[in-house]
């Protein structure tokens, strides 16, 4: 019997919550070590004292009296009753109370077990989290509004630029026809430069509009066969590559969940990049494959092209960011930004690895199709 009493006494004094045991007149029969430590009181001034007199009357708390004198007698058990009180010895505290009424077998007299947890820090943390979430929601709303305005601005600017660009292209074409029968090579060269610049500007406007529309397009997710998408894109591109030597190594690709038209744009951009940046190689090597990684697939597009310096990798997926000059490789600098935007909207991520002169590999992840 002694061993059992010692056992329960050790448990009583080990638990983190402060515990006091009261008789039906609210006098303290016992208290554990945590109670003394938390509320800075000692056993001599606690045991046998009237609960509401503890700490020079600090425990004369209206909410506590309601709990013990009004609520508990009707319910026998009260769970998670929260009160706030300013103690002189320990300051403002938020406490979580649990109380139950127990009858002793010896004299059938009820005793009250009151467990007290100091949740002040937890409440402060919850309040901080609540405020941060509110601030995050406000920031997200502001960001969404800013993105909406930016996309509207992009649309407006892009459409407004089309009319003067068409006029410029039309007049340059007329000028080139006029100069065709003249021997002024410098004038012809200037006209060709203007024509080329207007075409590049047209491509830039188209890409800018595409980037803007991708952010607003509603994604229609369904099962997509990547094999069919990749083979179709490679077949279309090969028709434009007469005279190029390219060795394709395309592994078996899985079915994924996504928007077919958007995922096709991803593949078009990555395959086109691989073809473009291997154009200086006697024989280009392009590998396309996929790894099963549990809850997702990781697809990769690797080439033996010019590669890039990894210290500039963060620039790859930014709008208008280019690691090579326009004279080296044509492009508007929007393709990879489109790739990232599409994959992120599918719940995946995009990254790249490269070595200057040794090629590059682009990766993206897509979630698996959940089995019913």
Long-range contacts (C-beta under 8 A, 24 or more apart in sequence): 16-117, 17-115, 17-116, 17-117, 18-115, 18-116, 18-117, 18-118, 19-113, 19-114, 19-115, 19-116, 20-46, 20-51, 20-114, 20-116, 21-111, 21-112, 21-113, 21-114, 22-51, 22-68, 22-111, 22-112, 22-113, 22-114, 23-109, 23-110, 23-111, 23-112, 24-109, 24-110, 24-111, 24-112, 25-50, 26-50, 26-51, 26-52, 26-68, 26-112, 27-51, 28-54, 29-111, 35-116, 38-90, 38-116, 38-118, 39-87, 39-89, 39-90, 40-89, 40-90, 41-89, 55-87, 55-88, 55-89, 56-88, 58-85, 58-87, 58-88, 58-89, 61-85, 64-97, 67-97, 67-99, 68-99, 68-112, 68-114, 72-99, 72-100, 72-101, 72-112, 73-101, 76-100, 76-101, 77-101, 82-119, 92-120, 93-118, 93-120, 94-118, 94-119, 94-120, 94-123, 95-119, 147-215, 151-212, 151-215, 151-216, 154-208, 154-209, 154-211, 154-212, 155-209, 155-212, 158-205, 158-208, 158-209, 158-212, 161-201, 161-205, 162-205, 165-198, 165-201, 165-202, 165-205, 168-194, 168-198, 169-195, 169-198, 169-199, 169-202, 172-198, 200-326, 200-330, 200-332, 203-332, 204-332, 204-334, 207-332, 207-334, 207-335, 207-338, 208-332, 208-334, 210-265, 210-334, 210-338, 211-319, 211-334, 211-337, 211-338, 211-341, 214-262, 214-265, 214-338, 214-341, 214-342, 214-345, 215-341, 217-259, 217-262, 219-258, 219-259, 219-262, 219-345, 219-346, 220-259, 220-260, 221-257, 221-258, 221-259, 221-346, 222-257, 222-258, 222-259, 222-260, 223-255, 223-256, 223-257, 223-369, 224-255, 224-256, 224-257, 224-258, 224-259, 224-260, 224-263, 225-253, 225-255, 226-253, 226-254, 226-255, 226-256, 226-263, 226-267, 226-290, 226-299, 227-252, 227-253, 229-260, 229-263, 229-264, 229-267, 230-267, 230-271, 230-288, 232-264, 233-264, 233-267, 233-268, 233-271, 234-271, 237-271, 237-272, 237-275, 241-275, 244-275, 244-279, 244-284, 245-282, 245-283, 245-284, 246-275, 246-278, 246-283, 246-284, 246-285, 246-286, 247-283, 247-284, 247-285, 247-286, 248-286, 248-288, 249-285, 249-286, 249-287, 249-288, 249-289, 250-287, 250-288, 250-289, 251-287, 251-288, 251-289, 251-290, 252-290, 253-288, 253-289, 253-290, 253-299, 254-290, 254-292, 254-297, 255-369, 256-297, 256-366, 256-367, 256-368, 256-369, 257-346, 257-366, 257-367, 257-368, 257-369, 257-370, 258-346, 258-366, 259-342, 259-346, 262-342, 262-345, 262-346, 263-342, 263-346, 263-366, 265-338, 265-339, 265-342, 266-338, 266-339, 266-342, 266-343, 266-364, 269-335, 269-336, 269-338, 269-339, 270-301, 270-339, 270-362, 271-301, 272-335, 273-301, 273-303, 273-335, 273-336, 273-362, 274-301, 274-302, 274-303, 274-305, 276-305, 276-329, 276-330, 276-331, 277-303, 277-305, 277-306, 277-307, 277-324, 277-329, 277-360, 278-303, 278-304, 278-305, 278-306, 278-359, 279-305, 279-329, 280-305, 280-306, 281-305, 293-365, 295-367, 295-368, 296-348, 296-365, 296-366, 296-367, 296-368, 297-365, 297-366, 297-368, 298-363, 298-364, 298-365, 299-363, 299-364, 299-365, 299-366, 300-361, 300-362, 300-363, 301-361, 301-362, 302-359, 302-360, 302-361, 302-362, 303-359, 303-360, 303-361, 304-358, 304-359, 305-359, 305-360, 306-356, 306-357, 306-359, 307-354, 307-355, 307-356, 307-357, 307-358, 307-359, 307-360, 308-352, 308-354, 308-356, 308-360, 309-354, 309-356, 310-353, 310-354, 310-355, 313-351, 313-352, 313-353, 313-354, 316-352, 317-350, 336-362, 339-364
